């Protein structure tokens, strides 16, 4: 008697098994693909140096906003800002920084804060200025405020470059750090499983 069941469903051995991954972060070219609420390994993503639990480690919020929002802000500020908040994707990641990278980021935050305080001081000084000097101080106030914003933006080591089905795509990681990660297993956007909360 044969063990072969003639009524069993055929088994297709030519197709590869479906790709199911449990990792929460990957390398995708020069980008880091990461799910929200993920803790990165004890490696500095900026320098690629190993870190320890005693080094700088922080849980940080990240957000991605569609790029076309920037054009809309110039055209219609308030409605587009409301739309940007509505469409923004938010998440949190925990990462470590080497001592040098942490110092660089702290310095940028300190400079940004000092420029912001200076901009507020210039704004208050502009209010009490004679009218012939008001445009100069107003321009200095705006330029100082913009400089403060630039320092706050560059102080963040990660720059979100995209978002798809729960996965953030982040810029700013060193090649040494990305080389320690597995490759992102999904070739196209339609292959990515929907992991949104």
C-alpha positions as CSV (number, residue, x, y, z in Angstrom):
1,X,0.0,0.0,0.0
2,X,1.3,3.5,-0.9
3,X,1.5,6.5,1.5
4,X,0.6,8.8,-1.4
5,X,-2.8,10.5,-1.0
6,X,-4.3,11.1,-4.4
7,X,-6.8,13.6,-2.9
8,X,-4.2,15.8,-1.2
9,X,-3.7,19.4,-2.5
10,X,-0.6,19.7,-4.7
11,X,2.4,21.2,-3.1
12,X,4.1,23.9,-5.2
13,X,7.8,23.7,-4.3
14,X,8.9,26.1,-7.0
15,X,7.7,29.3,-5.3
16,X,9.9,30.7,-2.5
17,X,8.3,30.9,0.9
18,X,6.7,34.2,1.8
19,X,9.2,36.7,3.4
20,X,8.3,37.3,7.0
21,X,10.7,39.3,8.9
22,X,10.8,40.1,12.6
23,X,13.5,42.8,12.4
24,X,12.4,46.4,13.2
25,X,15.2,48.2,11.3
26,X,17.0,47.7,8.0
27,X,19.5,49.3,5.6
28,X,18.0,50.4,2.3
29,X,20.9,51.8,0.3
30,X,22.0,55.0,2.2
31,X,18.8,55.1,4.3
32,X,17.7,53.5,7.5
33,X,14.3,51.9,7.4
34,X,12.7,51.7,10.9
35,X,9.4,51.0,12.6
36,X,8.2,53.3,15.3
37,X,8.9,52.4,19.0
38,X,12.2,50.7,17.9
39,X,15.4,50.6,19.9
40,X,18.5,50.7,17.7
41,X,21.6,48.7,18.8
42,X,24.4,50.2,20.9
43,X,26.2,51.7,17.8
44,X,26.4,55.4,17.0
45,X,24.3,55.9,13.8
46,X,26.4,59.0,13.0
47,X,29.9,57.7,13.4
48,X,29.4,53.9,13.3
49,X,31.4,53.5,16.6
50,X,30.2,51.0,19.2
51,X,28.7,52.6,22.3
52,X,27.9,51.3,25.8
53,X,24.9,51.6,28.0
54,X,26.6,54.4,29.9
55,X,27.0,56.5,26.7
56,X,24.4,59.0,25.5
57,X,21.1,57.1,24.8
58,X,17.8,58.8,24.1
59,X,14.3,58.1,23.0
60,X,13.5,60.7,20.3
61,X,10.3,61.6,18.4
62,X,10.5,61.6,14.6
63,X,8.0,62.9,12.1
64,X,7.6,62.9,8.4
65,X,5.6,65.4,6.4
66,X,5.0,65.2,2.7
67,X,7.4,67.5,0.8
68,X,4.7,69.2,-1.2
69,X,3.5,70.8,2.1
70,X,6.6,73.1,1.9
71,X,5.3,74.7,-1.3
72,X,1.9,75.1,0.2
73,X,3.2,76.9,3.2
74,X,4.5,79.7,1.0
75,X,1.2,79.9,-0.8
76,X,-1.4,79.5,2.0
77,X,0.3,79.3,5.4
78,X,-2.5,78.6,7.9
79,X,-4.6,76.0,5.9
80,X,-1.4,74.2,4.8
81,X,0.0,74.1,8.4
82,X,-3.3,72.5,9.5
83,X,-3.0,70.0,6.7
84,X,0.6,69.3,7.5
85,X,-0.3,68.5,11.1
86,X,-3.1,66.2,9.9
87,X,-0.9,64.3,7.4
88,X,2.2,64.1,9.6
89,X,3.4,60.6,10.5
90,X,4.9,60.4,14.0
91,X,6.9,57.8,15.8
92,X,9.6,57.3,18.4
93,X,13.0,55.6,18.2
94,X,15.7,55.1,20.8
95,X,19.3,55.4,19.8
96,X,22.8,55.9,21.2
97,X,25.4,58.5,20.2
98,X,29.2,58.5,20.6
99,X,30.6,61.2,22.9
100,X,31.7,63.3,20.0
101,X,28.4,63.1,18.2
102,X,26.4,63.9,21.4
103,X,28.6,66.9,22.0
104,X,28.1,68.2,18.5
105,X,24.3,67.8,18.8
106,X,24.2,69.5,22.3
107,X,26.3,72.4,20.9
108,X,23.8,72.9,18.1
109,X,20.9,72.9,20.5
110,X,22.7,75.4,22.8
111,X,23.5,77.7,19.8
112,X,19.9,77.4,18.6
113,X,18.6,78.3,22.0
114,X,20.9,81.3,22.3
115,X,19.9,82.6,18.9
116,X,16.2,82.2,19.8
117,X,16.7,84.2,23.1
118,X,18.6,86.8,21.0
119,X,15.7,86.9,18.5
120,X,13.2,87.5,21.3
121,X,15.4,90.2,22.7
122,X,15.7,91.9,19.3
123,X,11.9,91.7,18.9
124,X,11.4,93.4,22.2
125,X,14.1,96.0,21.3
126,X,12.4,96.6,18.0
127,X,9.1,97.6,19.7
128,X,10.8,100.5,21.6
129,X,13.0,101.7,18.6
130,X,12.6,104.9,16.8
131,X,10.8,104.4,13.5
132,X,13.9,105.0,11.4
133,X,15.7,102.0,12.9
134,X,12.7,99.6,13.1
135,X,13.2,98.0,9.7
136,X,16.8,97.1,10.5
137,X,16.0,95.6,13.8
138,X,13.0,93.8,12.3
139,X,15.2,92.3,9.7
140,X,17.8,91.2,12.3
141,X,15.0,89.7,14.4
142,X,13.8,87.6,11.4
143,X,17.3,86.5,10.4
144,X,18.2,85.5,14.0
145,X,15.0,83.6,14.3
146,X,15.6,81.7,11.0
147,X,19.2,81.0,12.1
148,X,17.9,79.5,15.4
149,X,15.4,77.3,13.5
150,X,18.2,76.1,11.2
151,X,20.3,75.1,14.3
152,X,17.4,73.2,15.8
153,X,16.8,71.3,12.5
154,X,20.5,70.3,12.1
155,X,20.7,69.3,15.7
156,X,18.4,66.3,15.0
157,X,20.7,63.5,13.6
158,X,17.9,61.9,11.7
159,X,16.0,63.5,8.8
160,X,12.9,61.6,7.7
161,X,12.9,61.0,4.0
162,X,9.8,59.0,3.6
163,X,7.1,56.9,5.3
164,X,5.2,53.8,4.0
165,X,2.9,51.5,5.8
166,X,4.4,52.0,9.2
167,X,8.0,52.2,8.1
168,X,10.0,55.5,8.4
169,X,12.8,56.1,5.9
170,X,15.6,58.1,7.7
171,X,18.6,60.0,6.4
172,X,21.7,60.9,8.4
173,X,23.2,57.5,9.3
174,X,26.8,56.8,8.6
175,X,27.7,54.1,6.1
176,X,29.6,52.3,8.9
177,X,26.4,52.1,11.0
178,X,24.2,51.0,8.0
179,X,26.7,48.3,7.1
180,X,25.9,46.6,10.5
181,X,22.2,46.2,9.5
182,X,20.4,43.7,7.3
183,X,19.1,44.8,3.9
184,X,15.5,45.9,3.7
185,X,13.7,42.7,2.5
186,X,11.0,44.4,0.4
187,X,11.8,45.3,-3.2
188,X,8.9,47.5,-4.0
189,X,6.4,49.6,-1.9
190,X,3.6,47.1,-2.7
191,X,5.6,44.3,-1.1
192,X,5.8,46.1,2.3
193,X,3.4,44.6,4.8
194,X,1.0,47.1,6.4
195,X,2.3,47.5,10.0
196,X,0.6,50.8,10.8
197,X,-1.0,51.0,14.2
